[in-house]
Amino acid sequence: DQQVKQNSPSLSVQEGRISILNCDYTNSMFDYFLWYKKYPAEGPTFLISISSIKDKNEDGRFTVFLNKSAKHLSLHIVPSQPGDSAVYFCAARYNNDMRFGAGTRLTVKP
Amino acid sequence: DGGITQSPKYLFRKEGQNVTLSCEQNLNHDAMYWYRQDPGQGLRLIYYSQIVNDFQKGDIAEGYSVSREKKESFPLTVTSAQKNPTAFYLCASDLGSGRVNTGELFFGEGSRLTVL
């Protein structure tokens, strides 16, 4: 069962514009939500997280928004830079159970 | 520097052979995890361990085995019973249950296994 879904396999944006990556989940027990960035043949690196008791968390150019009623979270990157081009995984966690989405490949064009 | 080291980075195996992937961490983390990544799919949990000498199956444990004899080490053996072993394998660690703050897992660089 796919408890975390990223419905857009790819996204292309122009440098300097906003990138919005979306994620939906089904399990209301999840209490942490995370975004990871991954380059080919490397392990994912942690980007930003949000607790289920919050609706927004910001870190520099990255902001994660959580809408619990809709079971939806999004990652905003502004302004987008070519170095942001990577695969972004959404993850949701409850204790030892961390579920990952299939990833969205972001391409930022100069 | 603290981190997670996986080896080998690339591995080729003939059908019917067992192969063991190494994972070592010096982060003093209690919990360790093995994930598998296939193209177009998210990471899927194979096994995890919360403490030395104890481990639990994840969603896709069939055809795999693990051991946790030391806190720092969590090797994964891909056995001949695994029907489709070609994949990218990722090891991760964290502080463990009850000590999670951001929920973050720390990942190694991964090992790519190809069955010939």
Backbone of each chain as ProteinMPNN parsed JSONL, in Angstrom:
{"seq_chain_A": "DQQVKQNSPSLSVQEGRISILNCDYTNSMFDYFLWYKKYPAEGPTFLISISSIKDKNEDGRFTVFLNKSAKHLSLHIVPSQPGDSAVYFCAARYNNDMRFGAGTRLTVKP", "coords_chain_A": {"N_chain_A": [[0.845, -1.183, 0.0], [0.483, 2.214, -0.81], [1.38, 4.627, 1.12], [2.383, 7.137, 1.053], [2.401, 9.55, -1.38], [3.737, 10.916, -4.319], [2.663, 12.61, -6.841], [3.63, 13.834, -9.08], [6.022, 12.999, -11.29], [8.03, 14.513, -12.369], [9.345, 17.88, -12.587], [9.809, 21.014, -14.006], [11.442, 24.093, -13.832], [12.134, 27.6, -14.19], [15.239, 29.199, -13.517], [15.397, 31.181, -10.594], [12.675, 31.338, -10.283], [9.779, 30.094, -8.438], [9.757, 26.817, -7.048], [7.489, 24.257, -6.571], [6.826, 21.448, -4.845], [4.818, 18.628, -4.393], [3.044, 16.482, -2.078], [1.171, 13.749, -0.899], [-0.496, 12.001, 1.743], [-1.754, 9.096, 3.491], [-2.028, 7.992, 6.022], [-3.077, 8.915, 9.116], [-1.648, 8.719, 11.416], [0.975, 9.451, 11.124], [3.606, 11.462, 12.358], [5.773, 13.015, 11.817], [7.074, 14.773, 9.058], [9.067, 14.766, 6.217], [11.494, 16.089, 3.914], [13.704, 14.937, 1.473], [16.664, 15.253, -0.459], [18.074, 14.003, -3.411], [20.852, 12.927, -5.269], [21.913, 11.218, -8.277], [23.117, 7.906, -7.733], [23.871, 8.407, -5.123], [23.359, 8.66, -1.55], [20.246, 9.76, -0.042], [19.93, 13.112, 1.139], [19.063, 14.897, 4.0], [16.686, 17.494, 4.008], [14.598, 19.259, 5.008], [12.201, 19.313, 7.68], [8.976, 18.763, 9.223], [6.951, 18.901, 12.058], [3.903, 17.246, 13.004], [2.388, 18.932, 14.5], [2.683, 21.424, 13.619], [2.181, 23.873, 10.973], [3.82, 25.028, 9.173], [7.193, 25.294, 8.207], [10.281, 26.851, 7.958], [13.358, 27.252, 6.227], [15.769, 29.058, 5.236], [15.861, 29.191, 1.778], [13.989, 27.256, 1.574], [10.771, 26.054, 2.289], [8.403, 24.247, 4.079], [5.074, 23.229, 3.947], [2.288, 22.12, 5.773], [-0.794, 20.563, 5.535], [-2.96, 19.225, 7.454], [-5.634, 18.459, 7.489], [-6.175, 17.986, 4.855], [-4.347, 16.071, 4.392], [-1.864, 16.625, 3.179], [1.244, 17.803, 2.01], [3.676, 20.263, 1.108], [6.605, 21.386, -0.589], [8.319, 24.335, -0.905], [10.543, 26.043, -2.919], [12.374, 28.855, -3.113], [14.321, 31.582, -4.191], [14.522, 29.37, -7.011], [17.413, 27.477, -7.904], [19.945, 26.403, -10.254], [21.538, 24.421, -9.04], [19.74, 23.166, -7.429], [18.613, 21.166, -8.825], [17.607, 17.908, -8.781], [16.449, 14.752, -7.431], [13.629, 14.783, -5.405], [12.491, 13.499, -2.429], [9.605, 12.88, -0.619], [8.793, 12.128, 2.743], [7.186, 10.336, 5.369], [6.658, 9.819, 8.805], [6.131, 7.553, 11.55], [7.113, 6.641, 14.587], [9.226, 3.911, 14.169], [8.5, 3.539, 11.62], [8.972, 4.707, 8.578], [7.847, 6.116, 5.672], [8.252, 6.471, 2.208], [7.73, 8.63, -0.596], [7.559, 8.258, -4.21], [9.218, 10.038, -5.377], [10.151, 13.179, -6.927], [11.465, 14.498, -9.802], [13.282, 17.321, -10.015], [14.066, 19.891, -12.224], [15.989, 22.651, -12.727], [16.206, 25.248, -14.822], [18.745, 27.244, -16.305]], "CA_chain_A": [[0.0, 0.0, 0.0], [1.325, 3.385, -0.946], [0.866, 5.569, 2.104], [2.898, 8.458, 0.711], [2.358, 9.649, -2.836], [4.158, 12.108, -5.028], [1.989, 12.339, -8.112], [4.351, 14.426, -10.215], [7.353, 12.409, -11.383], [9.035, 15.502, -12.762], [8.971, 19.284, -12.555], [10.842, 21.865, -14.596], [11.193, 25.51, -13.563], [13.198, 28.508, -14.599], [16.053, 29.74, -12.428], [14.862, 32.389, -9.992], [11.25, 31.198, -10.003], [9.451, 29.208, -7.322], [9.481, 25.399, -7.294], [6.539, 23.71, -5.591], [6.734, 19.997, -4.924], [3.663, 18.214, -3.601], [3.057, 15.148, -1.494], [-0.058, 13.378, -0.183], [-0.345, 10.804, 2.567], [-3.047, 8.528, 3.873], [-2.041, 7.537, 7.408], [-3.158, 10.055, 10.024], [-0.761, 8.503, 12.549], [2.283, 10.046, 10.875], [3.798, 12.655, 13.17], [6.835, 13.842, 11.236], [7.11, 14.767, 7.606], [10.413, 15.187, 5.847], [11.89, 16.138, 2.51], [15.078, 14.576, 1.206], [17.161, 15.56, -1.794], [18.952, 12.902, -3.805], [21.533, 12.922, -6.557], [22.123, 9.843, -8.75], [24.169, 7.065, -7.142], [24.219, 8.878, -3.79], [22.289, 8.532, -0.576], [19.455, 10.975, 0.168], [20.343, 14.022, 2.199], [17.935, 15.551, 4.651], [16.518, 18.886, 3.598], [13.764, 19.993, 5.956], [11.133, 18.489, 8.228], [7.93, 19.465, 9.954], [6.164, 18.093, 12.981], [2.471, 17.295, 12.705], [1.714, 19.973, 15.286], [2.928, 22.704, 12.952], [1.699, 23.925, 9.601], [4.83, 25.646, 8.318], [8.561, 25.364, 8.702], [11.064, 27.56, 6.946], [14.803, 27.194, 6.404], [16.377, 29.702, 4.073], [15.031, 29.198, 0.574], [13.086, 26.1, 1.615], [9.644, 26.117, 3.22], [7.477, 23.121, 3.977], [3.727, 23.513, 4.422], [1.527, 20.908, 6.087], [-2.242, 20.697, 5.664], [-3.348, 17.934, 8.023], [-7.01, 18.095, 7.124], [-6.124, 17.466, 3.484], [-3.251, 15.102, 4.36], [-1.067, 17.122, 2.065], [2.335, 18.721, 2.309], [4.36, 20.774, -0.069], [7.919, 22.008, -0.407], [8.52, 25.493, -1.767], [11.93, 26.489, -3.04], [12.36, 30.154, -3.786], [14.281, 31.338, -5.628], [15.14, 28.119, -7.452], [18.754, 27.596, -8.475], [20.316, 25.199, -11.011], [22.044, 23.415, -8.113], [18.618, 22.475, -6.782], [18.193, 20.068, -9.705], [17.811, 16.619, -8.106], [15.187, 14.081, -7.105], [13.169, 15.122, -4.068], [11.61, 12.501, -1.837], [8.791, 13.194, 0.542], [8.721, 10.999, 3.655], [6.332, 10.519, 6.538], [7.174, 8.906, 9.816], [5.538, 7.316, 12.857], [8.078, 5.773, 15.267], [10.215, 3.339, 13.269], [7.89, 3.385, 10.298], [9.12, 5.86, 7.7], [7.389, 5.788, 4.317], [8.743, 7.413, 1.214], [7.091, 8.739, -1.894], [8.361, 7.765, -5.334], [10.172, 11.071, -5.769], [9.892, 14.109, -8.032], [12.73, 15.004, -10.369], [13.238, 18.761, -10.274], [15.086, 20.455, -13.11], [15.973, 24.104, -12.727], [16.898, 25.674, -16.045], [19.377, 28.561, -16.169]], "C_chain_A": [[0.891, 1.247, 0.0], [0.784, 4.464, -0.03], [1.333, 6.996, 1.842], [3.006, 8.53, -0.808], [2.881, 10.992, -3.322], [3.682, 11.902, -6.464], [2.685, 12.936, -9.319], [5.736, 13.818, -10.293], [8.43, 13.417, -11.755], [8.447, 16.9, -12.738], [10.13, 20.081, -13.134], [10.478, 23.321, -14.356], [12.392, 26.323, -14.03], [13.948, 29.008, -13.369], [15.434, 31.04, -11.915], [13.382, 32.311, -9.661], [11.03, 30.25, -8.824], [9.238, 27.774, -7.819], [8.543, 24.935, -6.196], [6.403, 22.212, -5.83], [5.665, 19.53, -3.946], [3.738, 16.76, -3.164], [1.743, 14.923, -0.752], [0.187, 12.116, 0.621], [-1.712, 10.337, 3.044], [-3.147, 8.2, 5.362], [-2.023, 8.724, 8.369], [-2.275, 9.884, 11.257], [0.619, 9.129, 12.345], [2.442, 11.317, 11.7], [4.986, 13.508, 12.754], [6.801, 13.678, 9.726], [8.425, 15.397, 7.171], [10.552, 15.27, 4.332], [13.376, 15.825, 2.423], [15.395, 14.924, -0.24], [18.147, 14.464, -2.171], [19.523, 13.128, -5.191], [21.749, 11.473, -6.985], [23.298, 9.159, -8.062], [24.67, 7.604, -5.798], [23.064, 8.619, -2.837], [21.512, 9.828, -0.451], [20.044, 11.819, 1.289], [19.121, 14.766, 2.712], [17.884, 17.021, 4.277], [15.781, 19.682, 4.674], [12.671, 19.065, 6.466], [10.101, 19.376, 8.909], [7.202, 18.479, 10.844], [4.682, 18.248, 12.652], [1.735, 18.362, 13.501], [1.904, 21.364, 14.68], [2.311, 22.683, 11.558], [2.709, 24.55, 8.637], [6.18, 25.573, 9.009], [9.441, 25.904, 7.584], [12.546, 27.448, 7.268], [15.436, 27.768, 5.15], [15.428, 29.742, 2.892], [13.952, 28.114, 0.586], [12.004, 26.287, 2.688], [8.764, 24.907, 2.997], [6.162, 23.533, 4.629], [2.999, 22.195, 4.647], [0.055, 21.255, 6.256], [-2.778, 19.347, 6.14], [-4.741, 17.514, 7.609], [-7.048, 17.498, 5.723], [-5.105, 16.352, 3.336], [-2.315, 15.411, 3.185], [0.072, 17.989, 2.597], [3.031, 19.129, 1.025], [5.685, 21.396, 0.347], [8.041, 23.137, -1.414], [9.993, 25.857, -1.752], [11.9, 27.809, -3.804], [13.524, 31.005, -3.302], [14.967, 30.021, -5.982], [16.476, 28.398, -8.131], [19.093, 26.323, -9.242], [20.848, 24.077, -10.119], [20.961, 22.679, -7.353], [18.14, 21.297, -7.611], [18.589, 18.729, -9.084], [16.456, 15.923, -8.013], [14.852, 14.386, -5.658], [12.176, 14.074, -3.592], [10.883, 13.099, -0.647], [8.757, 11.951, 1.425], [7.828, 11.352, 4.83], [6.669, 9.439, 7.545], [6.243, 8.802, 11.033], [6.388, 6.274, 13.548], [9.094, 5.235, 14.253], [9.73, 3.244, 11.832], [8.016, 4.674, 9.504], [8.779, 5.418, 6.28], [7.811, 6.888, 3.373], [7.835, 7.447, -0.012], [8.056, 8.29, -2.98], [9.352, 8.805, -5.84], [9.675, 11.934, -6.918], [11.234, 14.639, -8.51], [12.557, 16.465, -10.72], [14.4, 19.162, -11.167], [14.928, 21.961, -13.107], [16.832, 24.576, -13.885], [17.475, 27.071, -15.865], [18.703, 29.595, -17.064]], "O_chain_A": [[1.898, 1.321, 0.704], [-0.18, 5.146, -0.379], [0.746, 7.951, 2.351], [3.628, 7.674, -1.438], [2.518, 12.051, -2.809], [4.252, 11.102, -7.205], [2.37, 12.587, -10.457], [6.565, 14.098, -9.428], [9.611, 13.197, -11.486], [7.236, 17.091, -12.849], [11.289, 19.849, -12.791], [9.356, 23.743, -14.635], [13.492, 25.809, -14.231], [13.355, 29.213, -12.31], [15.004, 31.888, -12.697], [12.875, 33.103, -8.866], [11.979, 29.68, -8.285], [8.625, 27.546, -8.862], [8.784, 25.196, -5.018], [5.929, 21.772, -6.878], [5.616, 19.987, -2.804], [4.398, 15.931, -3.789], [1.262, 15.816, -0.054], [0.981, 11.262, 0.228], [-2.692, 11.081, 3.006], [-4.251, 8.138, 5.903], [-1.037, 9.459, 8.42], [-2.163, 10.808, 12.064], [1.355, 9.315, 13.314], [1.538, 12.151, 11.747], [5.183, 14.603, 13.282], [6.537, 12.598, 9.197], [8.838, 16.432, 7.695], [9.829, 14.614, 3.581], [14.192, 16.357, 3.175], [14.531, 14.896, -1.116], [18.96, 14.043, -1.348], [18.816, 13.464, -6.141], [21.766, 10.582, -6.136], [24.343, 9.77, -7.841], [25.785, 7.283, -5.384], [21.932, 8.389, -3.262], [22.057, 10.897, -0.725], [20.588, 11.295, 2.261], [18.265, 15.202, 1.941], [18.907, 17.704, 4.236], [16.303, 20.672, 5.184], [12.262, 18.137, 5.768], [10.321, 20.566, 9.137], [6.879, 17.365, 10.431], [4.264, 19.261, 12.091], [0.579, 18.665, 13.207], [1.354, 22.349, 15.171], [1.964, 21.626, 11.03], [2.477, 24.594, 7.429], [6.296, 25.762, 10.22], [9.358, 25.476, 6.433], [12.947, 27.535, 8.428], [15.619, 27.078, 4.146], [14.319, 30.267, 2.994], [13.101, 28.071, -0.302], [12.295, 26.63, 3.834], [8.419, 24.578, 1.862], [6.143, 24.108, 5.718], [3.077, 21.277, 3.831], [-0.295, 22.143, 7.033], [-3.019, 18.443, 5.339], [-4.996, 16.328, 7.4], [-7.854, 16.612, 5.438], [-5.002, 15.747, 2.269], [-2.034, 14.564, 2.336], [-0.111, 18.796, 3.508], [2.979, 18.437, 0.009], [5.856, 21.861, 1.474], [7.888, 22.933, -2.618], [10.608, 25.964, -0.691], [11.473, 27.881, -4.956], [13.703, 31.142, -2.092], [15.906, 29.612, -5.299], [16.651, 29.398, -8.826], [18.573, 25.258, -8.91], [20.629, 22.902, -10.414], [21.235, 21.673, -6.7], [17.33, 20.502, -7.133], [19.773, 18.456, -8.888], [15.442, 16.453, -8.467], [15.706, 14.26, -4.781], [11.17, 13.795, -4.245], [11.485, 13.74, 0.215], [8.698, 10.834, 0.911], [7.727, 12.511, 5.231], [6.933, 8.292, 7.185], [5.658, 9.787, 11.485], [6.386, 5.116, 13.131], [9.747, 6.013, 13.558], [10.498, 2.899, 10.934], [7.263, 5.623, 9.725], [9.355, 4.464, 5.759], [7.738, 8.075, 3.693], [7.254, 6.437, -0.407], [9.217, 7.983, -2.711], [10.23, 8.488, -6.644], [8.894, 11.493, -7.762], [12.031, 15.159, -7.729], [11.782, 16.812, -11.612], [15.555, 18.824, -10.908], [13.867, 22.486, -13.443], [18.038, 24.331, -13.92], [16.811, 27.97, -15.348], [19.106, 30.758, -17.076]]}, "seq_chain_B": "DGGITQSPKYLFRKEGQNVTLSCEQNLNHDAMYWYRQDPGQGLRLIYYSQIVNDFQKGDIAEGYSVSREKKESFPLTVTSAQKNPTAFYLCASDLGSGRVNTGELFFGEGSRLTVL", "coords_chain_B": {"N_chain_B": [[35.366, 12.31, 10.688], [31.89, 12.098, 11.461], [29.604, 9.621, 10.315], [27.933, 7.488, 7.904], [29.062, 4.573, 6.444], [29.002, 2.768, 3.534], [29.748, -0.248, 1.868], [30.492, -2.622, -0.751], [30.558, 0.091, -3.188], [29.733, -0.499, -5.736], [28.592, -3.611, -6.97], [28.761, -6.789, -8.415], [27.006, -9.721, -9.138], [26.644, -13.191, -9.633], [23.842, -15.132, -10.655], [22.291, -17.04, -8.099], [24.205, -16.743, -6.193], [25.056, -15.726, -2.885], [25.354, -12.471, -1.435], [26.993, -10.022, 0.557], [26.334, -6.868, 1.892], [28.003, -4.162, 3.301], [27.566, -2.054, 6.166], [28.489, 0.57, 8.14], [28.458, 2.668, 10.987], [29.466, 5.621, 12.715], [28.132, 7.293, 14.366], [27.075, 6.867, 16.773], [24.494, 5.967, 16.872], [21.497, 4.313, 17.829], [19.616, 2.967, 16.258], [19.338, 1.253, 13.139], [18.902, 0.895, 9.593], [17.844, -0.755, 6.572], [17.232, 0.024, 3.251], [15.704, -0.341, 0.044], [16.01, 0.845, -3.256], [14.259, 1.181, -6.227], [13.967, 1.99, -9.717], [11.776, 4.717, -10.275], [10.366, 4.265, -7.999], [9.65, 4.752, -4.511], [11.753, 4.622, -1.556], [12.014, 1.462, -0.09], [11.489, -0.374, 2.874], [13.633, -2.843, 4.123], [14.849, -4.255, 6.351], [15.096, -3.451, 9.859], [16.826, -2.326, 12.805], [16.67, -1.814, 16.212], [18.291, -2.114, 18.344], [21.301, -3.664, 19.542], [21.733, -7.047, 18.593], [19.103, -7.456, 17.961], [16.487, -7.323, 15.578], [14.072, -6.366, 13.077], [11.724, -7.36, 10.568], [11.102, -5.531, 7.581], [9.011, -4.169, 5.012], [9.72, -5.658, 2.759], [11.244, -8.049, 3.281], [11.759, -10.633, 2.416], [14.061, -12.987, 1.175], [16.267, -11.68, 2.06], [18.763, -11.216, 4.648], [19.909, -10.171, 7.905], [22.254, -9.0, 10.415], [23.041, -7.917, 13.746], [25.435, -7.54, 15.459], [27.127, -5.746, 16.564], [26.911, -2.367, 17.698], [27.728, -0.519, 15.845], [27.553, -1.683, 13.355], [25.729, -3.093, 10.637], [25.216, -5.374, 8.672], [23.926, -6.444, 5.486], [22.681, -9.288, 3.947], [22.126, -10.44, 0.754], [20.351, -12.963, -0.415], [20.273, -15.984, -2.435], [17.644, -16.512, -2.657], [16.287, -14.198, -3.119], [14.348, -12.844, -5.545], [14.569, -10.758, -7.385], [17.131, -9.143, -7.249], [18.651, -7.01, -8.239], [19.322, -3.723, -7.659], [19.409, -0.513, -5.97], [20.87, -0.128, -2.908], [20.318, 1.175, 0.282], [21.63, 2.194, 3.353], [20.736, 3.313, 6.595], [20.604, 5.372, 9.583], [19.492, 6.284, 12.902], [18.687, 8.004, 16.005], [16.881, 6.383, 17.294], [13.846, 4.899, 18.654], [11.822, 6.942, 20.725], [13.733, 8.828, 21.006], [13.66, 10.477, 18.959], [13.939, 13.517, 17.278], [13.769, 15.477, 15.011], [12.989, 13.524, 13.365], [14.684, 12.688, 11.447], [16.447, 10.565, 9.249], [19.73, 9.351, 8.77], [21.605, 8.824, 5.95], [23.668, 6.442, 4.191], [25.986, 6.329, 1.367], [25.102, 4.492, -0.423], [24.775, 1.303, -2.143], [25.185, -0.254, -5.193], [23.789, -3.03, -6.535], [24.183, -5.462, -8.974], [22.852, -8.116, -10.694], [24.136, -10.612, -12.68]], "CA_chain_B": [[34.007, 12.841, 10.536], [30.858, 11.117, 11.712], [28.782, 9.312, 9.161], [27.609, 6.098, 7.595], [29.876, 4.089, 5.334], [28.525, 1.551, 2.885], [30.673, -0.828, 0.889], [31.12, -1.821, -1.801], [29.654, 1.019, -3.861], [29.182, -1.27, -6.862], [28.819, -5.036, -6.774], [28.145, -7.649, -9.417], [26.817, -11.06, -8.589], [26.022, -14.173, -10.52], [22.621, -15.719, -10.082], [22.511, -18.168, -7.201], [25.213, -16.429, -5.178], [24.748, -14.777, -1.821], [26.289, -11.361, -1.343], [26.791, -9.233, 1.766], [26.619, -5.441, 1.817], [28.459, -3.678, 4.598], [27.125, -0.739, 6.621], [29.111, 0.931, 9.407], [28.206, 4.056, 11.379], [30.177, 6.094, 13.913], [27.305, 8.37, 14.894], [26.553, 6.399, 18.062], [23.051, 5.799, 16.736], [21.001, 3.007, 18.247], [18.802, 2.316, 15.227], [19.867, 1.188, 11.771], [17.868, 0.5, 8.631], [18.2, -1.028, 5.18], [16.202, 0.326, 2.269], [15.981, -0.665, -1.351], [15.409, 1.783, -4.196], [14.122, 0.768, -7.615], [13.597, 3.142, -10.552], [10.381, 5.14, -10.244], [9.716, 3.909, -6.736], [10.258, 5.278, -3.299], [12.58, 3.695, -0.799], [11.215, 0.464, 0.628], [12.224, -0.866, 4.033], [13.928, -4.276, 4.109], [15.01, -4.641, 7.752], [15.613, -2.432, 10.739], [17.29, -2.798, 14.104], [16.627, -0.756, 17.217], [19.279, -2.355, 19.379], [22.189, -4.781, 19.228], [21.199, -8.411, 18.681], [17.66, -7.467, 17.708], [16.113, -6.686, 14.324], [12.711, -6.663, 12.64], [11.483, -7.312, 9.125], [10.352, -4.437, 6.994], [7.971, -4.555, 4.057], [10.193, -6.532, 1.672], [12.365, -8.781, 3.877], [11.966, -11.959, 1.831], [15.27, -13.111, 0.368], [17.333, -10.922, 2.704], [19.011, -11.474, 6.061], [20.757, -9.17, 8.544], [22.732, -9.277, 11.767], [23.42, -6.691, 14.451], [26.29, -8.008, 16.556], [27.739, -4.551, 17.142], [26.083, -1.167, 17.515], [28.19, 0.251, 14.692], [27.533, -2.44, 12.113], [24.432, -3.714, 10.302], [25.388, -5.907, 7.318], [22.766, -7.022, 4.805], [22.995, -10.355, 2.999], [21.143, -10.687, -0.288], [20.491, -14.393, -0.663], [19.828, -16.473, -3.741], [16.181, -16.582, -2.632], [15.742, -12.905, -3.556], [14.051, -13.073, -6.962], [14.946, -9.627, -8.227], [18.018, -8.413, -6.343], [19.305, -5.846, -8.839], [18.732, -2.513, -7.095], [20.279, 0.382, -5.209], [20.598, -0.402, -1.498], [20.691, 2.288, 1.153], [21.649, 1.972, 4.794], [20.461, 4.547, 7.318], [20.591, 5.229, 11.037], [19.019, 7.416, 13.687], [18.855, 7.826, 17.446], [16.022, 5.313, 17.753], [12.535, 5.234, 19.221], [11.816, 7.687, 21.969], [14.749, 9.876, 21.008], [13.548, 11.153, 17.671], [13.573, 14.925, 17.374], [13.227, 15.9, 13.727], [12.586, 12.349, 12.602], [15.603, 12.532, 10.337], [17.335, 9.432, 9.064], [20.998, 9.675, 8.135], [21.828, 7.79, 4.95], [24.949, 6.214, 3.554], [26.062, 6.688, -0.042], [24.411, 3.472, -1.205], [25.488, 0.236, -2.853], [24.4, -0.722, -6.343], [23.992, -4.456, -6.795], [23.714, -5.916, -10.281], [22.942, -9.564, -10.875], [24.44, -10.878, -14.093]], "C_chain_B": [[33.0, 11.744, 10.798], [30.029, 10.874, 10.477], [28.521, 7.834, 9.036], [28.386, 5.696, 6.348], [29.304, 2.788, 4.813], [29.593, 1.061, 1.906], [30.187, -2.208, 0.478], [30.103, -0.863, -2.434], [28.977, 0.34, -5.054], [29.536, -2.733, -6.659], [28.072, -5.806, -7.85], [28.092, -9.06, -8.87], [26.223, -11.959, -9.66], [24.779, -14.712, -9.85], [22.978, -16.914, -9.221], [23.545, -17.912, -6.123], [24.631, -15.509, -4.112], [25.772, -13.648, -1.861], [25.954, -10.538, -0.103], [27.239, -7.798, 1.545], [26.944, -4.938, 3.218], [27.879, -2.293, 4.893], [27.718, -0.495, 8.004], [28.788, 2.389, 9.71], [28.969, 4.39, 12.649], [29.458, 7.295, 14.524], [26.748, 8.049, 16.278], [25.022, 6.292, 18.043], [22.641, 4.394, 17.156], [20.335, 2.244, 17.098], [19.473, 2.367, 13.87], [18.841, 0.531, 10.871], [18.498, 0.135, 7.292], [16.983, -0.761, 4.3], [16.668, -0.122, 0.893], [15.299, 0.379, -2.215], [15.416, 1.178, -5.59], [13.665, 1.974, -8.429], [12.107, 3.443, -10.468], [9.641, 4.784, -8.977], [10.408, 4.606, -5.579], [11.124, 4.24, -2.633], [11.67, 2.742, -0.021], [12.072, -0.202, 1.702], [12.385, -2.379, 3.972], [13.978, -4.823, 5.539], [15.395, -3.414, 8.563], [15.97, -3.046, 12.084], [17.309, -1.624, 15.073], [17.74, -0.9, 18.246], [20.123, -3.557, 18.974], [21.488, -6.111, 19.495], [19.688, -8.482, 18.536], [17.376, -6.76, 16.395], [14.728, -7.167, 13.913], [12.619, -6.568, 11.125], [10.735, -6.051, 8.744], [9.343, -4.976, 6.004], [8.416, -5.607, 3.052], [11.379, -7.375, 2.135], [12.669, -10.118, 3.194], [13.189, -11.986, 0.929], [16.454, -12.34, 0.918], [17.543, -11.425, 4.129], [19.97, -10.412, 6.588], [21.278, -9.716, 9.862], [23.075, -7.947, 12.406], [24.206, -7.114, 15.691], [26.983, -6.855, 17.266], [26.857, -3.346, 16.851], [26.429, -0.461, 16.215], [27.902, -0.414, 13.357], [26.194, -3.139, 11.882], [24.524, -4.265, 8.87], [24.108, -6.56, 6.784], [23.244, -8.094, 3.834], [21.825, -10.533, 2.034], [21.314, -12.145, -0.691], [19.991, -14.756, -2.051], [18.308, -16.588, -3.808], [15.522, -15.274, -3.056], [15.587, -12.946, -5.073], [14.525, -11.964, -7.878], [15.889, -8.71, -7.453], [18.684, -7.179, -6.94], [18.598, -4.57, -8.386], [19.824, -1.673, -6.448], [19.897, 0.228, -3.743], [21.154, 0.716, -0.63], [20.586, 1.873, 2.616], [21.429, 3.316, 5.484], [20.511, 4.289, 8.818], [19.926, 6.45, 11.658], [19.134, 7.074, 15.172], [17.991, 6.706, 17.991], [14.754, 5.819, 18.412], [12.678, 5.964, 20.535], [12.841, 8.799, 22.015], [14.717, 10.659, 19.706], [13.206, 12.609, 17.899], [12.98, 15.416, 16.056], [12.73, 14.714, 12.907], [13.55, 11.991, 11.509], [16.351, 11.215, 10.399], [18.598, 9.916, 8.363], [21.352, 8.515, 7.201], [23.284, 7.671, 4.557], [24.861, 6.563, 2.079], [25.398, 5.655, -0.95], [25.348, 2.465, -1.84], [24.608, -0.232, -4.001], [24.772, -2.159, -6.636], [23.395, -4.798, -8.153], [23.912, -7.421, -10.377], [23.081, -9.863, -12.353], [23.744, -12.136, -14.586]], "O_chain_B": [[33.212, 10.594, 10.414], [29.776, 11.785, 9.689], [28.836, 7.041, 9.923], [28.365, 6.391, 5.332], [29.143, 1.823, 5.56], [30.244, 1.847, 1.219], [29.541, -2.897, 1.268], [28.9, -1.015, -2.219], [27.803, 0.579, -5.338], [30.642, -3.06, -6.229], [26.915, -5.519, -8.157], [29.027, -9.526, -8.218], [25.409, -11.532, -10.479], [24.681, -14.743, -8.623], [23.856, -17.704, -9.568], [23.751, -18.745, -5.241], [23.82, -14.63, -4.403], [26.915, -13.848, -2.273], [24.786, -10.373, 0.248], [28.349, -7.534, 1.082], [26.25, -5.248, 4.187], [27.721, -1.469, 3.993], [27.475, -1.266, 8.933], [28.831, 3.242, 8.824], [29.104, 3.557, 13.545], [30.076, 8.182, 15.112], [26.039, 8.858, 16.877], [24.354, 6.496, 19.057], [23.336, 3.417, 16.878], [20.476, 1.026, 16.986], [20.089, 3.364, 13.493], [18.023, -0.276, 11.313], [19.553, 0.652, 6.927], [15.878, -1.24, 4.557], [17.862, -0.259, 0.628], [14.158, 0.762, -1.957], [16.451, 0.72, -6.074], [13.04, 2.884, -7.885], [11.275, 2.542, -10.574], [8.429, 4.977, -8.883], [11.574, 4.991, -5.657], [11.216, 3.105, -3.098], [10.699, 3.155, 0.612], [13.23, -0.546, 1.466], [11.411, -3.111, 3.793], [13.236, -5.742, 5.887], [15.951, -2.454, 8.028], [15.493, -4.119, 12.452], [17.89, -0.577, 14.789], [18.093, 0.059, 18.934], [19.699, -4.372, 18.155], [20.761, -6.274, 20.474], [19.067, -9.463, 18.946], [17.958, -5.711, 16.12], [14.27, -8.227, 14.339], [13.338, -5.799, 10.487], [9.864, -5.57, 9.47], [8.872, -6.105, 6.138], [7.592, -6.367, 2.543], [12.408, -7.415, 1.461], [13.752, -10.671, 3.391], [13.351, -11.144, 0.046], [17.529, -12.339, 0.318], [16.635, -11.986, 4.743], [20.742, -9.825, 5.83], [20.817, -10.743, 10.359], [23.364, -6.969, 11.716], [23.708, -7.053, 16.815], [27.376, -6.974, 18.426], [26.137, -3.326, 15.853], [25.565, 0.12, 15.559], [27.998, 0.239, 12.318], [25.604, -3.701, 12.804], [23.961, -3.671, 7.951], [23.325, -7.143, 7.534], [24.109, -7.839, 2.996], [20.685, -10.747, 2.449], [22.344, -12.508, -1.259], [19.372, -13.947, -2.743], [17.744, -16.743, -4.891], [14.321, -15.247, -3.324], [16.573, -13.069, -5.801], [14.85, -12.217, -9.038], [15.492, -7.619, -7.043], [19.237, -6.371, -6.194], [17.424, -4.36, -8.691], [20.99, -2.064, -6.388], [18.74, 0.428, -3.373], [22.298, 1.142, -0.785], [19.595, 1.285, 3.05], [21.895, 4.345, 4.996], [20.467, 3.144, 9.268], [19.813, 7.504, 11.032], [19.613, 6.002, 15.544], [18.311, 6.129, 19.03], [14.609, 7.009, 18.69], [13.542, 5.646, 21.352], [12.839, 9.618, 22.934], [15.64, 11.412, 19.396], [12.272, 12.912, 18.641], [11.794, 15.74, 16.002], [12.111, 14.901, 11.86], [13.281, 11.09, 10.715], [16.826, 10.8, 11.456], [18.547, 10.774, 7.482], [21.392, 7.36, 7.625], [24.038, 8.643, 4.582], [23.83, 7.025, 1.59], [25.162, 5.928, -2.127], [26.533, 2.723, -2.047], [23.438, -0.563, -3.81], [25.923, -2.467, -6.945], [22.246, -4.464, -8.442], [25.013, -7.929, -10.165], [22.269, -9.434, -13.173], [23.891, -12.506, -15.751]]}, "name": "protein", "num_of_chains": 2, "seq": "DQQVKQNSPSLSVQEGRISILNCDYTNSMFDYFLWYKKYPAEGPTFLISISSIKDKNEDGRFTVFLNKSAKHLSLHIVPSQPGDSAVYFCAARYNNDMRFGAGTRLTVKPDGGITQSPKYLFRKEGQNVTLSCEQNLNHDAMYWYRQDPGQGLRLIYYSQIVNDFQKGDIAEGYSVSREKKESFPLTVTSAQKNPTAFYLCASDLGSGRVNTGELFFGEGSRLTVL"}
